[in-house]
Amino acid sequence: MKVTVMGASGRIGTRLVESLRQAGSEVVLASPTFGVNSVTREGLRASLTGADVVIDVTNAASFGDNSALEFFKTSTRNLLAASADAGVDHYLALSIVGTPRLVESDYFRAKMVQENLIRAARRPYTILHSTQFFEFLSGVIDMAADGDGIRLPCASVRPVAADDVAEVLTELALDTPLNDTVELAGPEKFAFDELARMFIAANEDPRQVITDDRARYYGVELNDDTLLPHNLAHVGPMRFVDWLNLSMAG
């Protein structure tokens, strides 16, 4: 099977390329780093020639204002059109658990547009909704910083390891298109503030985590189940404490 990974130089993309190769797939690495740009269409057609599957793990450079929306609209339209022209059999995209419940946020509204474009294209597709990655937790904490403290709600989360996301994407790529959305989460549920305390303690970060249920996540006030999967199909095996120990050792 020949698979084009769009976003191959990113956090998930690099792991995904390795996972696909281990599964015996021929992999085409596509990202601006490799001369393929889904926004300008540079190298796009050539990267999809002969591909059975395209996996879209691209991401916007900015999480605010209209730039994320413009990126996902343009990139996804170009990828869908080029995939159809190349006769690609399966369009597989990575998105985020809770996206339909987070559209007050510019970024999540842009992700919802991306998903709607994929569904409307009437091509065989699968969308994987993943919960927050362990690897993004430091960024979320930094966004929640307020003076010497970190303000986070106690909303529930089930974070997952990026390696586990790559493994599930590989499984989905090697299977037939579902023409549906499936959800992936980690094996454990935490309160967001509790998770942050564990992370900063392990990193000897002196800042205090302040529980504030009005604190916003990408501009959205959370309910307890906003970030939880509602139709869980896949569970990543990596536990948070095990990932934390590995990351500290690395």
C-alpha positions as CSV (number, residue, x, y, z in Angstrom):
1,M,0.0,0.0,0.0
2,K,1.2,3.5,-0.9
3,V,0.4,6.2,1.7
4,T,1.0,9.9,1.4
5,V,1.4,11.6,4.8
6,M,0.5,15.3,4.5
7,G,2.2,17.0,7.5
8,A,5.0,14.4,7.6
9,S,7.5,16.6,9.4
10,G,5.2,17.4,12.4
11,R,4.8,15.9,15.8
12,I,2.3,13.2,14.7
13,G,3.6,13.0,11.1
14,T,7.1,11.9,12.0
15,R,5.8,9.2,14.3
16,L,3.2,8.2,11.7
17,V,5.8,7.8,8.9
18,E,7.8,5.4,11.1
19,S,4.7,3.4,12.1
20,L,3.5,3.0,8.5
21,R,7.0,1.9,7.4
22,Q,7.1,-0.7,10.1
23,A,3.7,-1.9,8.9
24,G,5.2,-2.5,5.4
25,S,3.7,0.5,3.6
26,E,5.4,2.6,1.0
27,V,5.3,6.2,2.4
28,V,5.5,9.5,0.7
29,L,6.6,12.3,3.0
30,A,4.7,15.5,2.2
31,S,5.1,18.8,3.9
32,P,6.8,22.2,3.1
33,T,10.0,20.7,4.5
34,F,9.8,18.1,1.7
35,G,8.8,20.5,-1.0
36,V,5.0,19.8,-0.8
37,N,2.7,22.6,0.2
38,S,-1.0,22.0,0.6
39,V,-1.8,25.7,0.6
40,T,0.2,26.8,-2.5
41,R,-0.2,23.3,-4.1
42,E,3.5,23.2,-4.7
43,G,4.4,19.5,-5.3
44,L,0.9,18.4,-4.3
45,R,-0.1,16.5,-7.4
46,A,3.2,14.6,-7.6
47,S,3.0,13.6,-3.9
48,L,-0.3,11.9,-4.5
49,T,0.4,10.1,-7.7
50,G,-0.3,6.4,-7.2
51,A,-1.3,6.8,-3.6
52,D,-3.9,4.5,-2.1
53,V,-4.4,6.6,1.0
54,V,-3.7,10.2,2.0
55,I,-3.4,11.0,5.7
56,D,-4.0,14.6,6.6
57,V,-2.1,15.5,9.8
58,T,-1.5,19.1,8.8
59,N,-1.9,21.9,11.3
60,A,-2.2,25.7,11.2
61,A,0.7,27.8,12.4
62,S,-1.6,30.0,14.5
63,F,-4.4,29.0,16.9
64,G,-6.1,32.4,16.8
65,D,-7.9,34.9,14.6
66,N,-8.8,33.9,11.0
67,S,-5.5,32.4,10.0
68,A,-6.4,28.9,11.1
69,L,-9.7,29.1,9.2
70,E,-8.0,30.2,6.0
71,F,-5.3,27.5,6.4
72,F,-7.8,24.6,6.9
73,K,-10.2,25.8,4.2
74,T,-7.5,26.3,1.6
75,S,-5.4,23.3,2.5
76,T,-8.3,20.8,2.8
77,R,-9.9,22.0,-0.5
78,N,-6.6,21.6,-2.3
79,L,-5.9,18.2,-0.8
80,L,-9.4,16.9,-1.6
81,A,-9.3,18.1,-5.2
82,A,-5.8,16.7,-5.8
83,S,-6.7,13.4,-4.1
84,A,-9.8,13.0,-6.3
85,D,-7.7,13.8,-9.4
86,A,-5.1,11.2,-8.4
87,G,-7.8,8.6,-7.7
88,V,-6.8,8.2,-4.0
89,D,-9.1,5.6,-2.4
90,H,-9.1,6.8,1.2
91,Y,-8.8,10.3,2.8
92,L,-7.9,9.9,6.5
93,A,-7.7,13.0,8.6
94,L,-6.8,13.7,12.2
95,S,-9.0,16.0,14.3
96,I,-9.9,16.6,17.9
97,V,-12.4,15.1,20.4
98,G,-14.9,17.7,21.3
99,T,-14.5,19.8,18.1
100,P,-18.3,20.3,17.6
101,R,-18.6,21.4,21.2
102,L,-15.8,23.9,21.0
103,V,-16.7,26.1,18.0
104,E,-16.7,29.3,20.0
105,S,-12.9,29.0,19.5
106,D,-11.5,30.3,16.3
107,Y,-9.2,27.3,16.0
108,F,-11.9,24.6,16.7
109,R,-14.3,26.4,14.3
110,A,-11.6,26.1,11.7
111,K,-11.2,22.4,12.5
112,M,-15.0,21.9,12.1
113,V,-14.9,23.5,8.7
114,Q,-12.1,21.1,7.7
115,E,-14.2,18.1,8.8
116,N,-17.3,19.4,7.0
117,L,-15.3,19.9,3.8
118,I,-14.1,16.2,4.0
119,R,-17.7,14.9,4.6
120,A,-19.1,17.1,1.8
121,A,-16.6,15.9,-0.8
122,R,-18.4,12.6,-1.1
123,R,-15.1,10.7,-1.3
124,P,-14.3,7.7,0.9
125,Y,-13.0,9.1,4.2
126,T,-12.3,8.4,7.9
127,I,-11.9,11.2,10.5
128,L,-10.1,10.3,13.8
129,H,-11.0,12.4,16.7
130,S,-8.2,12.2,19.3
131,T,-8.1,13.7,22.8
132,Q,-5.3,16.0,23.8
133,F,-1.8,14.6,23.4
134,F,0.5,14.3,26.5
135,E,3.1,16.1,24.4
136,F,0.9,19.3,24.1
137,L,0.3,19.6,27.8
138,S,3.2,22.0,28.4
139,G,1.8,24.3,25.7
140,V,-1.7,24.2,27.3
141,I,-0.2,25.0,30.7
142,D,1.7,28.0,29.2
143,M,-1.4,29.3,27.6
144,A,-3.2,29.1,31.0
145,A,-0.4,31.0,32.8
146,D,-1.6,34.0,34.7
147,G,1.1,35.9,36.5
148,D,2.8,33.4,38.8
149,G,0.0,30.9,38.6
150,I,-1.7,28.6,36.1
151,R,-5.5,28.8,35.9
152,L,-7.2,25.7,34.7
153,P,-10.7,24.2,35.2
154,C,-11.3,20.8,36.8
155,A,-13.0,19.6,33.6
156,S,-12.3,15.9,32.8
157,V,-9.7,14.9,30.2
158,R,-8.4,11.6,28.8
159,P,-5.1,12.5,27.2
160,V,-3.2,10.2,24.9
161,A,0.4,9.6,23.8
162,A,1.3,10.9,20.3
163,D,2.8,7.4,19.6
164,D,-0.6,5.8,20.2
165,V,-2.2,8.3,17.9
166,A,0.2,7.4,15.1
167,E,-0.5,3.7,15.7
168,V,-4.3,4.1,15.4
169,L,-3.9,6.2,12.3
170,T,-1.8,3.4,10.8
171,E,-4.5,0.8,11.6
172,L,-7.1,3.0,10.0
173,A,-5.0,3.6,6.9
174,L,-4.6,-0.1,6.4
175,D,-8.3,-0.7,6.7
176,T,-11.2,0.3,4.5
177,P,-12.7,3.8,4.8
178,L,-15.4,4.1,7.4
179,N,-17.1,7.2,6.0
180,D,-17.5,8.2,9.6
181,T,-15.7,9.7,12.6
182,V,-14.1,7.5,15.3
183,E,-12.7,8.6,18.6
184,L,-9.4,7.8,20.4
185,A,-8.5,8.6,24.0
186,G,-5.9,7.6,26.6
187,P,-6.6,4.9,29.2
188,E,-7.1,7.2,32.2
189,K,-9.4,10.1,33.1
190,F,-8.0,13.1,35.0
191,A,-9.3,16.5,36.1
192,F,-7.4,19.1,33.9
193,D,-6.0,20.9,37.0
194,E,-4.9,17.7,38.6
195,L,-3.1,16.6,35.4
196,A,-1.3,20.0,35.2
197,R,-0.2,19.6,38.9
198,M,1.3,16.2,38.1
199,F,3.1,17.6,35.1
200,I,4.6,20.7,36.7
201,A,5.7,18.7,39.8
202,A,7.6,16.3,37.6
203,N,9.3,19.2,35.9
204,E,10.0,21.0,39.2
205,D,8.0,24.0,37.9
206,P,7.4,26.3,40.9
207,R,4.2,27.8,39.6
208,Q,0.9,27.0,41.4
209,V,-2.1,25.5,39.6
210,I,-5.2,27.5,40.5
211,T,-8.5,25.6,40.0
212,D,-10.8,28.0,38.1
213,D,-13.8,26.5,36.4
214,R,-14.3,29.8,34.5
215,A,-10.8,29.5,33.0
216,R,-11.0,29.1,29.3
217,Y,-9.5,26.5,27.0
218,Y,-8.6,28.0,23.6
219,G,-11.2,30.7,24.5
220,V,-14.0,28.3,25.5
221,E,-15.5,27.7,28.9
222,L,-15.6,23.9,29.5
223,N,-18.2,21.6,30.9
224,D,-17.0,18.4,32.6
225,D,-17.5,16.3,29.5
226,T,-16.6,18.8,26.8
227,L,-13.2,17.2,26.1
228,L,-14.3,13.6,26.7
229,P,-15.1,11.1,23.9
230,H,-18.8,10.3,23.5
231,N,-18.4,7.3,21.2
232,L,-15.0,5.8,22.1
233,A,-13.6,3.3,19.6
234,H,-9.9,3.2,20.4
235,V,-7.9,3.4,23.7
236,G,-4.2,4.2,23.6
237,P,-2.3,1.9,26.1
238,M,0.3,4.5,27.3
239,R,-0.5,5.7,30.9
240,F,0.4,9.3,31.8
241,V,2.8,8.4,34.6
242,D,4.7,6.0,32.3
243,W,4.9,8.6,29.5
244,L,6.0,11.2,32.1
245,N,8.8,8.9,33.3
246,L,10.0,8.2,29.8
247,S,9.9,11.9,28.9
248,M,11.9,12.8,32.1
249,A,14.4,10.0,31.2
250,G,14.8,11.3,27.7
